Amino acid sequence: MAEDSDLEKTEPASSRRIEQAREKGQIARSRELSTFAVLMAAGGGLMMMGPQLMDSLLGLMRGGLVLGRAEAFDPLLMLARLHQQSLSMLVVFLPFILLMVVAALFAPLVLGGWLFSFQAVQPDFARIDPIKGIGRLFSMNSLVELGKALAKSAVIGGVAYWVIMHHKEEMFSLVGEPIHQSIAHLGSLLGVAFLSIAGSIILIVAVDVPFQLWQHASKLKMTKEEVRQENKEMEGSPEVKAQIRRMQREMARRRMMAEVPKADVIVTNPTHYAVALRYQDKAMGAPVVVAKGSALLAARIRELGVEHHIPILEAPPLARALYTHAELGEEIPSALYTAVAEVLAYVYQLRSYEAGQGVAPQPPKNLPVPSDLDPEGETA
């Protein structure tokens, strides 16, 4: 039962799954929304520009029917006249066409946004498989499309009947109006009728958009096994992650050990802990821990200190406190300033003695280390 549940698509699609689907051209799309936007733009354009379009068409018609003797007997002049009339017609309808183009381009932004994918247009012979094609004819999606088509026919037919009956008297009155006024009135009526009928599609859009979103999300659902596999691919297997962590620790250890020769002093436990400190009077506000370690790593730090002639001081309480409370690459805690200052004073005196100045200094004893910073002091 557990294996069966892992194979059922019950998990929502991950962001990676959604991105992969977009790359393949699979996004939620509603043809009804795009159709509604274009038709409403066309209806609004007819309402705003209907009278002007009718006047322009009337002028083009009058001009087209007036022919000179030369044009009537010369086919070349007739073709030139037809070309000129066609360009004039295009100029008249250009704002109306641009309005519909803008609506067609911006309608997809409402649902899924723009998408340019070459994978969607690549040849796929599975799409022309007749058996799969017959299966798609009787699929759930085909039934939904059939239901939408019947609903659109009923809604649009009903609204169209209501519009015709509502404006019946105005349509009959067009016969008695002057030609110029009648054409302008007809354009206005066509705009209102078209906008009313096209606006009825909003009922279909209100149902189709949520359905397309739900259907798209359902197609992208994942099984629990797919989720686990994707997480493994994204984050890597536990063995690989462990290997990466080991490599990171090794690289960090190498960088730390490279800083040991730059230290001013190494404070030891003497065998359990080793902490290397560095201090530059003008560049640092307080001494900085450049390396620290315990057990074998502490021994390696002491070895490097001996190789590079770094002073090594045995101060168990201070070494324990620095190892526990001082972070690598950061300044020491302020509570340890006094103790470390005594250590650095000893180091400077030792350097002067080695340079042939002064007498040999004595290593500091009983450094002032707060008991709450010493792990063994807290235990005691």
HELIX and SHEET records of a PDB file:
HELIX    1   1 ALA A    2  LEU A    7  1                                   6    
HELIX    2   2 SER A   15  GLU A   23  1                                   9    
HELIX    3   3 ARG A   31  LEU A   65  1                                  35    
HELIX    4   4 ARG A   69  PHE A   73  1                                   5    
HELIX    5   5 PRO A   75  VAL A  110  1                                  36    
HELIX    6   6 GLN A  119  VAL A  121  5                                   3    
HELIX    7   7 PHE A  125  ILE A  128  5                                   4    
HELIX    8   8 PRO A  130  LEU A  137  1                                   8    
HELIX    9   9 MET A  140  HIS A  166  1                                  27    
HELIX   10  10 LYS A  168  SER A  173  1                                   6    
HELIX   11  11 LEU A  174  GLY A  176  5                                   3    
HELIX   12  12 ILE A  179  GLY A  199  1                                  21    
HELIX   13  13 ILE A  202  LYS A  219  1                                  18    
HELIX   14  14 LYS A  224  GLU A  235  1                                  12    
HELIX   15  15 PRO A  238  GLU A  259  1                                  22    
HELIX   16  16 VAL A  260  LYS A  262  5                                   3    
HELIX   17  17 LEU A  296  GLU A  307  1                                  12    
HELIX   18  18 PRO A  316  HIS A  325  1                                  10    
HELIX   19  19 SER A  334  LEU A  336  5                                   3    
HELIX   20  20 TYR A  337  GLU A  354  1                                  18    
HELIX   21  21 PRO A  375  THR A  379  1                                   5    
SHEET    1   A 2 LYS A   9  GLU A  11  0                                        
SHEET    2   A 2 MET A 222  THR A 223 -1                                        
SHEET    1   B 4 VAL A 288  SER A 294  0                                        
SHEET    2   B 4 TYR A 273  ARG A 278 -1                                        
SHEET    3   B 4 VAL A 265  THR A 268 -1                                        
SHEET    4   B 4 ILE A 312  GLU A 314  1                                        
END                                                                             
